[in-house]
Amino acid sequence: MNVDPLVESLRRAVRGAVRTDPAELARVDRDGSHVRGCAVASFAPADPDDVSAAVRWARRRSVPLVARGAGSSLDGESVPIAGGVVVDLSGWTTVREVRTDERLASVGPGLVNRDLQEALRPHGLFFPPNPGSWTVATIGGNVGTNASGPRSYRYGPTRAWVRSVDLVLGTGERVRWGSRAAKRSVGPDLLSAFVGSEGTLGIATEVTVRLAPLPAVRLGLVVPLPERTPLSTVATELARAPGTGLSAIEYLDARCAAELSGPSGFERAGEGPLLLLEIEAESAADSSRREERVRAALARVGGPAAPRVFRDADELWTLRGRASTALDAKLGERIREDIAVPLGAIDRMRAEVERIADREAAPLYLFAHLGEGSLHPNFAVDPASPRGGRVRGAVLRAALALGGTISSEHGVGALKIPYLEQEIGRAGLEVLRSLKRACDPDGVLNPGKLYPPEPLRPARAPSPSPSGSGAARARSGSPSGGVREPRAAGRAPPRRRGARS
Ligand SMILES: Cc1cc2nc3c(=O)[nH]c(=O)nc-3n(C[C@H](O)[C@H](O)[C@H](O)COP(=O)(O)OP(=O)(O)OC[C@H]3O[C@@H](n4cnc5c(N)ncnc54)[C@H](O)[C@@H]3O)c2cc1C
């Protein structure tokens, strides 16, 4: 038996299951994007101390460790592009405590978002972040990417709903960031920095989340829109209308809306774009009043035809989920962008993505969390091709030029690294790198994600890491000295420790 000595040493260092079978490696080498990894093993830790043991082992051996929940990220966030070991948290599904009096729940990071909602329903509570992937995505992954969903229009992203996180830093130390207190004003907030850090600062072992009371009534509205309705006006008019109880304002262009018709959807009026809305209310009478106010606001932006009403908004979101699945099956791998711009710039951004689609002959499917200016332009083009790269770059640059962001909810991952500095500036990048070095001095946590490679500075003192190679990895965020363009499926990775040969 030819047992890899590296894997054998991991098995000796930890108590949890270590797997190297090809099916498991194929599973953990990918996420929802085209990016592929090259892990040598997956490891299911037994408890938080076991996570610490794995981190200490990884530091001694200079081996990358990549935290993973469901692996549904869309920019390579959970893909082991630098090789090493995937830390599989998907088995940590415990709901350790639900405090109805304090509206808090403490859960394992592997708990699936939907399972948390089901556990909370009997208590009349829910966890508001509801990404489209909520049936598979884990709370640890939601925290890792600061995920959000349609209802974030009212409730905000995951960051707004995390009270504290127990985590293992890249030093191997166990810490708790945040507090159970409802109010807190202690310095720059480390917890906020951790949420959205894509497993690059530490690995969450327990998450305490805030909960909201379930509304008594949740209406779903489907509003057909004339083809060139100014979207900025729709978003701002709905936002400024008082007393609507709107919790979601979603937009589907005509191509995406078409997926809502047919066998898995419903008959819709016309062929044009759609607005999908959710209204929360205290009672049936209250919901009628709110619906009227929404109709009045819609009339002010051009009087779209009467909405179709779903008395239970979840019916609408289920149909929309099916439509997304149908679109996924139809388009396969593609450019799935995730930018946000100020509400007043939505139409200019739409015009820009249409120009990019024309120029690159890349069919465009646009949907948006309109109430937050968060746009998902999908382009039916090979995301690993030069054309795909041009499309991605043009979209991200256009969002920045309009005062927006390169990621509204999915993260930076491996695909958007070259554009990070344009958003946060050189000084901002230096601050991020300092935080990364402090939390993960040997750069073992999810290298090749989020942080652009640092320019080489030969004068810097070498790292105390036994192998010596870890310091370069910490600086660059990548053991190979920096992953400028992520590796697409099929292309050979650079050779490194902890990578399969
Ligand atoms: C069909 C589809 C629809 C989607 N819709 C949305 C949407 O509406 N909104 C949205 O925001 N996203 C959406 N996503 C993207 C994705 O589902 C979310 O980012 C989700 O939060 C990822 O959860 P996960 O468990 O799959 O995390 P993973 O993909 O496993 O990990 C994501 C990141 O978090 C890190 N991580 C995971 N667990 C931990 C942990 N315990 N400690 C520290 N870091 C950790 C990983 O290292 C990685 O960087 C969608 C994806 C798909 C495929």
The ligand as a MOL file (V3000), in Angstrom:
LIG
                    3D

  0  0  0     0  0            999 V3000
M  V30 BEGIN CTAB
M  V30 COUNTS 53 58 0 0 0
M  V30 BEGIN ATOM
M  V30 1 C -28.0750 28.0560 -7.1710 0
M  V30 2 C -27.3100 28.9780 -6.2700 0
M  V30 3 C -27.9420 30.1090 -5.7770 0
M  V30 4 C -27.2430 30.9920 -4.9470 0
M  V30 5 N -27.8990 32.0940 -4.4610 0
M  V30 6 C -27.2540 32.9200 -3.6210 0
M  V30 7 C -27.9310 34.0660 -3.0900 0
M  V30 8 O -29.1000 34.3260 -3.3680 0
M  V30 9 N -27.2370 34.8610 -2.2410 0
M  V30 10 C -25.9510 34.6020 -1.8810 0
M  V30 11 O -25.3800 35.3480 -1.0930 0
M  V30 12 N -25.2870 33.5250 -2.3900 0
M  V30 13 C -25.8990 32.6870 -3.2270 0
M  V30 14 N -25.2340 31.5930 -3.7330 0
M  V30 15 C -23.8210 31.3580 -3.3600 0
M  V30 16 C -23.6170 30.4280 -2.1370 0
M  V30 17 O -24.6490 29.4840 -2.0390 0
M  V30 18 C -23.5070 31.2210 -0.8440 0
M  V30 19 O -22.3150 31.9720 -0.8690 0
M  V30 20 C -23.5110 30.3590 0.4280 0
M  V30 21 O -23.4610 31.2170 1.5570 0
M  V30 22 C -22.3580 29.3830 0.4890 0
M  V30 23 O -22.6350 28.4270 1.5080 0
M  V30 24 P -21.8800 27.0110 1.4950 0
M  V30 25 O -22.2440 26.2690 2.7180 0
M  V30 26 O -22.0830 26.3400 0.2160 0
M  V30 27 O -20.3670 27.5310 1.6320 0
M  V30 28 P -19.0770 27.0030 0.8920 0
M  V30 29 O -19.2110 27.1700 -0.5700 0
M  V30 30 O -18.7180 25.6650 1.3940 0
M  V30 31 O -18.0150 28.0590 1.4430 0
M  V30 32 C -18.1210 29.4110 1.0920 0
M  V30 33 C -16.9620 30.1770 1.7400 0
M  V30 34 O -17.1230 30.1810 3.1570 0
M  V30 35 C -15.9930 29.5600 3.7780 0
M  V30 36 N -16.4900 28.7450 4.8890 0
M  V30 37 C -17.3690 27.7070 4.8340 0
M  V30 38 N -17.5580 27.2300 6.0630 0
M  V30 39 C -16.7890 27.9620 6.8850 0
M  V30 40 C -16.5160 27.9310 8.2870 0
M  V30 41 N -17.0890 27.0220 9.1010 0
M  V30 42 N -15.6350 28.8270 8.7980 0
M  V30 43 C -15.0370 29.7460 8.0020 0
M  V30 44 N -15.2410 29.8120 6.6900 0
M  V30 45 C -16.1030 28.9340 6.1500 0
M  V30 46 C -15.3330 28.7290 2.6880 0
M  V30 47 O -13.9470 28.5460 2.9490 0
M  V30 48 C -15.5880 29.5740 1.4700 0
M  V30 49 O -14.6400 30.6040 1.3670 0
M  V30 50 C -25.8930 30.7130 -4.5970 0
M  V30 51 C -25.2700 29.5740 -5.0910 0
M  V30 52 C -25.9620 28.7150 -5.9130 0
M  V30 53 C -25.2510 27.4870 -6.4170 0
M  V30 END ATOM
M  V30 BEGIN BOND
M  V30 1 1 1 2
M  V30 2 1 2 3
M  V30 3 2 2 52
M  V30 4 2 3 4
M  V30 5 1 4 5
M  V30 6 1 4 50
M  V30 7 2 5 6
M  V30 8 1 6 7
M  V30 9 1 6 13
M  V30 10 2 7 8
M  V30 11 1 7 9
M  V30 12 1 9 10
M  V30 13 2 10 11
M  V30 14 1 10 12
M  V30 15 2 12 13
M  V30 16 1 13 14
M  V30 17 1 14 15
M  V30 18 1 14 50
M  V30 19 1 15 16
M  V30 20 1 16 17
M  V30 21 1 16 18
M  V30 22 1 18 19
M  V30 23 1 18 20
M  V30 24 1 20 21
M  V30 25 1 20 22
M  V30 26 1 22 23
M  V30 27 1 23 24
M  V30 28 2 24 25
M  V30 29 1 24 26
M  V30 30 1 24 27
M  V30 31 1 27 28
M  V30 32 2 28 29
M  V30 33 1 28 30
M  V30 34 1 28 31
M  V30 35 1 31 32
M  V30 36 1 32 33
M  V30 37 1 33 34
M  V30 38 1 33 48
M  V30 39 1 34 35
M  V30 40 1 35 36
M  V30 41 1 35 46
M  V30 42 1 36 37
M  V30 43 1 36 45
M  V30 44 2 37 38
M  V30 45 1 38 39
M  V30 46 1 39 40
M  V30 47 2 39 45
M  V30 48 1 40 41
M  V30 49 2 40 42
M  V30 50 1 42 43
M  V30 51 2 43 44
M  V30 52 1 44 45
M  V30 53 1 46 47
M  V30 54 1 46 48
M  V30 55 1 48 49
M  V30 56 2 50 51
M  V30 57 1 51 52
M  V30 58 1 52 53
M  V30 END BOND
M  V30 END CTAB
M  END
